[in-house]
Amino acid sequence: MKNYYLRPSAAEDSELIYSIKKNALGEYIKLTWGWDEDLQRKMHEKEMLSEKISIIIFENKEIGTVGKILKENEIIICRLYILDKFQSYGIGSEIVKNIIKENPNKTIRLGVLKVNMRARKLYEKLGFIVYGEENEYFKMMYKK
């Protein structure tokens, strides 16, 4: 198990969260829609208000984010972004595995951009299946 922990984000983390998203997902956003800085900033402000996002800390560095939307019978994993230089350390996999383990009676769902085959392969390796599509996203669900 990797030595990481999560801390709840605060309003003052907004720029950090935005920079992590831009680093981790920026190339896929560019491939899908093109990067529009003003639009991305507006979307980020909405996300900060509507989602509970945690900061991933690894070796005393803020290296990523993860959000969970909790519903009665399901959990939606969102905003799982890890800085490019910390990808392939297994941290994202550990986070997803822990969410699954901590919620054995809930359906776990997430969305992944169609152009992000690396993420899709990771989620499939962890037991997720594609159960639908929505515009530029695959809708994925953990198959127990």
C-alpha positions in Angstrom: 0.0 0.0 0.0 1.3 3.4 -0.9 2.0 6.0 1.7 -0.7 8.6 0.8 -3.6 10.2 2.6 -6.5 12.4 1.7 -7.4 15.8 3.2 -10.6 17.7 2.6 -10.1 20.6 0.3 -10.9 24.2 1.3 -11.7 27.3 -0.7 -8.0 28.4 -0.6 -7.2 25.1 -2.5 -9.0 26.3 -5.6 -6.0 27.2 -7.6 -4.1 24.1 -6.6 -7.1 21.9 -7.6 -7.3 23.7 -11.0 -3.6 23.3 -11.7 -3.7 19.6 -10.9 -6.7 19.1 -13.2 -4.9 21.1 -16.0 -1.8 19.0 -15.6 -3.5 15.6 -15.3 -6.4 16.0 -17.7 -5.4 19.0 -19.9 -4.1 17.0 -22.9 -7.3 14.9 -23.0 -9.5 18.0 -22.8 -7.5 19.5 -25.6 -8.0 16.4 -27.7 -11.8 16.3 -27.0 -12.9 20.0 -27.1 -9.8 22.1 -27.3 -8.6 24.0 -24.3 -10.6 27.2 -23.5 -9.1 28.8 -20.4 -12.2 30.9 -19.6 -14.6 28.0 -20.0 -12.3 25.7 -17.9 -12.1 28.3 -15.2 -15.9 28.7 -15.1 -16.4 24.9 -14.9 -13.9 24.7 -12.2 -15.7 27.3 -10.1 -18.9 25.3 -10.4 -17.1 22.1 -9.4 -15.7 23.8 -6.4 -19.1 24.8 -5.2 -21.0 21.5 -6.0 -18.5 18.8 -5.2 -16.6 17.6 -2.2 -13.0 17.2 -3.4 -10.1 15.8 -1.4 -6.5 16.5 -1.9 -4.2 13.5 -2.3 -1.0 13.9 -0.3 2.0 11.7 -1.1 5.5 12.1 0.5 4.3 15.4 1.9 3.4 16.7 -1.5 -0.1 17.7 -2.9 -0.1 15.4 -5.9 -3.8 14.9 -6.9 -7.5 15.2 -6.2 -10.4 12.8 -5.8 -14.1 13.5 -5.3 -17.0 11.3 -4.3 -20.6 12.0 -4.8 -22.6 10.0 -2.3 -26.0 8.7 -3.1 -28.3 6.2 -1.2 -27.2 3.1 -3.1 -24.2 4.3 -5.1 -21.0 6.3 -5.0 -19.8 8.3 -8.0 -16.0 8.7 -8.2 -15.1 12.0 -9.8 -12.1 14.4 -10.2 -9.6 11.6 -9.7 -6.6 13.5 -11.1 -2.9 12.8 -10.3 -0.1 15.0 -11.5 1.7 13.4 -14.4 5.0 12.9 -12.6 3.2 10.8 -9.9 1.1 8.7 -12.3 2.0 5.0 -12.5 2.9 4.9 -8.8 -0.3 2.9 -8.0 -1.9 5.7 -5.9 -5.0 6.1 -8.1 -5.5 2.3 -8.1 -5.2 2.2 -4.3 -7.7 5.0 -3.9 -10.3 3.3 -6.1 -9.7 -0.1 -4.4 -10.2 1.6 -1.0 -13.5 3.2 -2.1 -14.7 -0.2 -3.3 -13.6 -2.0 -0.1 -15.2 0.7 2.1 -18.5 0.5 0.3 -19.3 -3.2 -0.4 -23.0 -2.8 -0.7 -23.0 0.2 -3.0 -22.7 0.5 -6.8 -19.5 2.4 -7.7 -19.7 4.5 -10.9 -17.4 6.9 -12.8 -17.0 8.5 -16.1 -13.9 8.6 -18.3 -13.2 10.6 -21.5 -13.2 8.4 -24.5 -9.8 9.7 -25.6 -8.3 8.7 -22.2 -7.6 5.0 -23.0 -5.0 4.8 -20.2 -7.6 5.6 -17.6 -10.2 3.3 -19.1 -7.7 0.4 -19.1 -6.8 1.1 -15.5 -10.5 1.0 -14.4 -11.1 -2.1 -16.4 -8.2 -3.8 -14.7 -9.8 -2.8 -11.3 -13.1 -4.5 -12.3 -15.1 -1.7 -13.9 -17.1 -2.3 -17.1 -18.5 0.2 -19.6 -22.2 0.3 -19.3 -23.0 3.3 -21.5 -21.8 6.3 -23.3 -22.6 10.0 -23.0 -21.2 12.3 -25.7 -17.4 12.2 -25.1 -17.5 9.9 -22.0 -17.7 6.3 -21.2 -19.9 5.5 -18.2 -18.3 2.9 -16.1 -19.5 0.8 -13.2 -17.7 -1.6 -10.8 -18.8 -5.2 -11.5 -18.9 -7.1 -8.2 
